[in-house]
């Protein structure tokens, strides 16, 4: 039995849903509204002390960290393999998944809150809003996410260092464009955990209405993302679980933010 604690717009949760879908594995979902603070409930933090999603429970064993979860899924259910056969290509795959964990995911958290989520959490009653800001554990998305999230929620796109964050993200789109020059997928000739790892971060920009970062500008990334969206598992993993009001907020607030983002990247 696979239980997955997840949220509709969480990039990490979507990454795991994508892997489960590619494997055609049944799972039981436990939905946490992370924009209302469900992840801070003591019973959930006993499963995941960082108070983040996803958390996977398989036959009683608790697995955390989405990259680790996807490797676990691929090793435990080897049908439909999601790793390249070559050791060299598997190493290259892990360079991508490592980059996501170390650089791109923290950047995505900043971009998402600055562009959209800060508006959503500000809708909370003042007491719940303050509780939301104060409930993040000292070590969560990053070692400094507790204070950084507060800074971004209060200052939005004017928060210090946000231009560097967007430029880092933009640089990874360049790296993707270069890697896709001679092959259809990020590593070798086969779809792998590298593609699964990067998909949520490109899709986040798409849902924020910022696809012009690659459309008409990076043709290989455009073609890659079109192939990704055509996969059977994509829609359920990324679109069906995101509530319509949240999907609308991402697009509305993202489009409002886009002129400022363009100026940062100019």
C-alpha positions in Angstrom: 0.0 0.0 0.0 1.3 3.4 -1.0 0.1 6.5 0.9 1.2 9.9 -0.4 0.8 13.1 1.6 0.8 15.9 -0.9 -0.6 19.2 -2.2 -1.8 20.3 -5.6 0.7 23.0 -6.4 3.7 21.6 -4.6 6.5 21.0 -7.2 8.0 18.2 -5.1 4.6 16.4 -4.7 3.9 16.7 -8.4 7.3 15.2 -9.1 6.4 12.1 -7.0 2.9 11.9 -8.6 4.6 12.0 -12.0 6.9 9.1 -11.1 4.0 7.1 -9.7 2.0 7.8 -12.8 4.8 6.7 -15.1 5.0 3.4 -13.2 1.2 3.0 -13.3 1.2 2.5 -9.5 -2.0 2.9 -7.4 -1.7 5.2 -4.4 -3.8 6.6 -1.6 -3.7 10.4 -1.3 -3.8 12.5 1.8 -4.2 16.1 0.8 -2.6 18.8 2.9 -3.4 22.5 2.1 0.0 23.9 2.6 -1.3 27.5 2.0 -3.5 27.1 5.1 -0.8 25.5 7.2 -2.0 21.9 7.3 1.6 20.7 7.1 2.3 22.2 10.5 0.0 19.9 12.3 2.0 18.0 15.0 0.8 14.6 13.7 2.2 15.4 10.3 5.4 16.8 11.6 6.0 13.5 13.3 6.1 12.0 9.8 8.0 14.9 8.2 9.9 17.1 10.7 10.6 19.7 8.0 6.8 20.2 7.6 7.0 20.0 3.8 5.3 17.7 1.3 5.4 15.1 -0.1 5.8 12.2 2.4 5.4 8.7 1.1 4.5 5.8 3.4 4.9 2.4 1.8 3.9 -0.7 3.8 4.5 1.3 7.0 7.9 2.7 6.1 8.1 6.5 5.9 10.1 8.0 3.0 10.8 11.7 2.8 12.5 14.0 0.3 11.0 13.8 -3.2 14.3 12.9 -5.0 14.9 10.1 -2.5 11.2 9.0 -2.8 11.5 8.8 -6.6 14.7 6.7 -6.4 13.0 4.5 -3.9 9.9 4.1 -6.2 12.2 3.2 -9.1 14.1 0.6 -7.1 11.1 -0.9 -5.4 9.0 -1.2 -8.5 11.6 -1.9 -11.3 9.0 -2.3 -14.1 9.0 0.7 -16.4 12.6 1.8 -15.4 13.2 5.5 -14.9 17.0 5.4 -14.8 19.3 5.1 -17.8 21.1 1.8 -18.3 24.6 3.3 -18.5 26.4 4.1 -15.2 27.7 7.3 -16.8 24.2 8.4 -17.8 22.9 7.5 -14.4 25.6 9.8 -12.9 24.5 12.5 -15.3 20.9 12.0 -14.3 21.9 12.5 -10.7 23.7 15.7 -11.5 20.3 17.1 -12.6 18.4 15.8 -9.6 21.2 17.2 -7.3 21.0 20.6 -9.0 17.2 20.6 -8.4 17.6 19.9 -4.7 20.5 22.3 -4.1 19.6 25.3 -6.4 16.4 25.1 -8.4 14.0 24.1 -5.7 15.0 26.9 -3.2 14.8 29.3 -6.1 11.3 28.0 -7.1 10.1 28.5 -3.5 11.2 32.2 -3.6 9.8 32.8 -7.1 6.4 31.2 -6.3 5.9 33.1 -3.1 7.1 36.4 -4.6 5.0 36.0 -7.7 1.8 34.4 -6.3 1.6 32.7 -2.9 2.2 35.8 -0.8 -1.1 37.2 -2.1 -2.9 34.0 -1.1 -1.6 33.7 2.4 -2.4 37.4 3.0 -6.0 36.4 2.6 -5.8 34.5 5.9 -7.1 36.2 9.1 -4.3 38.1 10.7 -3.9 35.6 13.5 -3.7 32.7 11.1 -1.4 34.7 8.8 1.1 35.3 11.6 0.8 31.7 12.7 1.5 30.6 9.1 4.7 32.7 8.9 5.9 31.6 12.4 5.2 27.9 12.0 7.9 27.1 9.5 10.6 25.0 11.2 14.1 26.6 11.4 15.3 24.2 8.7 12.8 23.6 6.0 13.1 24.3 2.3 16.5 25.8 3.1 18.4 26.5 6.3 17.1 30.1 6.3 13.6 29.5 4.8 11.8 30.6 8.0 13.1 34.2 7.8 13.4 34.3 4.0 9.8 33.4 3.5 8.7 36.1 5.8 10.9 38.6 3.9 9.4 37.6 0.6 5.8 37.6 1.8 6.2 41.1 3.2 8.2 42.6 0.3 7.3 40.5 -2.7 9.3 41.1 -5.9 11.1 43.9 -4.1 12.7 41.5 -1.7 16.5 41.6 -1.7 18.2 39.2 -4.0 15.2 38.2 -6.0 16.7 39.3 -9.3 19.6 36.8 -8.7 17.0 34.1 -8.0 15.2 34.7 -11.3 18.6 34.8 -13.2 19.6 31.5 -11.6 16.3 29.9 -12.8 16.7 31.4 -16.2 20.3 29.9 -16.4 18.9 26.4 -15.8 16.7 26.9 -18.9 19.9 27.6 -20.8 21.5 24.5 -19.4 18.5 22.5 -20.5 18.6 24.0 -24.0 22.2 23.0 -24.3 21.7 19.5 -23.0 18.8 18.9 -25.5 20.9 19.9 -28.5 21.7 16.3 -29.6 19.0 14.2 -27.8 15.3 14.2 -27.0 15.6 13.9 -23.2 17.9 15.5 -20.7 20.0 12.4 -20.3 20.6 10.1 -23.3 17.8 8.8 -25.5 15.4 7.8 -22.8 13.0 9.6 -20.5 14.4 9.4 -17.0 14.2 10.7 -13.4 16.2 13.7 -14.7 13.2 14.8 -16.9 10.8 14.0 -14.0 12.9 16.2 -11.7 13.0 19.2 -14.0 9.3 19.0 -15.2 7.7 20.6 -12.1 10.0 23.6 -12.3 9.3 24.4 -16.0 5.6 23.7 -15.4 5.6 26.1 -12.4 6.7 28.9 -14.8 4.1 27.8 -17.3 1.3 28.0 -14.7 2.6 31.4 -13.7 2.1 32.6 -17.3 5.9 32.9 -17.8 6.3 30.5 -20.7 7.8 33.2 -22.9 11.0 32.4 -21.0 11.3 29.6 -23.5 8.6 29.9 -26.2 10.2 31.6 -29.2 13.5 31.8 -27.3 14.6 28.3 -26.5 13.1 25.9 -29.1 14.6 22.7 -27.7 13.1 23.4 -24.2 9.8 24.2 -26.0 9.9 20.9 -27.9 10.9 19.0 -24.7 8.1 20.5 -22.7 5.6 19.7 -25.4 6.7 16.0 -25.3 6.4 16.0 -21.5 2.9 17.4 -21.6 1.9 14.7 -24.2 2.8 11.9 -21.7 -0.2 10.1 -20.3 0.9 10.7 -16.7 1.4 14.4 -17.0 -2.1 15.8 -16.7 -3.1 13.8 -13.6 0.3 14.5 -11.9 0.4 18.3 -12.5 -3.0 19.7 -13.5 -5.8 17.5 -12.0 -4.7 17.8 -8.4 -4.3 21.6 -8.5 -7.6 23.2 -7.3 -9.1 25.5 -10.0 -9.0 28.5 -7.7 -5.3 28.0 -7.1 -4.6 27.4 -10.8 -6.4 30.7 -11.5 -4.4 32.5 -8.8 -1.1 31.2 -10.1 -1.9 32.5 -13.6 -3.4 35.8 -12.5 -0.7 36.8 -10.0 2.0 35.4 -12.2 1.0 37.5 -15.2 0.8 40.6 -12.9 4.4 39.8 -11.8 5.8 39.2 -15.3 6.7 42.8 -16.2 8.8 43.1 -13.1 10.4 39.7 -13.9 11.2 40.9 -17.4 13.0 43.9 -16.0 15.0 41.8 -13.6 16.2 39.6 -16.5 16.8 42.4 -19.0 
